[in-house]
């Protein structure tokens, strides 16, 4: 993702992840390095998709080097729910 993950873009994120789930993806890395802002609608999409991945026996990992976006996960307690790594490479290896 690049830019903002908010009410106007969350549906696009959900659709893309749903498409990958439909294609049988078992492990997804969501790259947030280009995201400058995320609101609750973006978090909601990620939580719902993570639950679907887990139900299907898969895993969703977040790559997030941006401290302001990482703080959104920390403040909401979602840093304890998601596997979050500072880079895509580390997320792939997680």
PyMOL commands that set and color helices and strands:
alter all, ss='L'
color gray80, all
select helices_A, chain A and resi 10-22+40-55+67-76+78-80+88-93
alter helices_A, ss='H'
color red, helices_A
select strands_A, chain A and resi 2-5+27-31+34-38+59-63+83-85
alter strands_A, ss='S'
color yellow, strands_A
deselect
rebuild
show_as cartoon
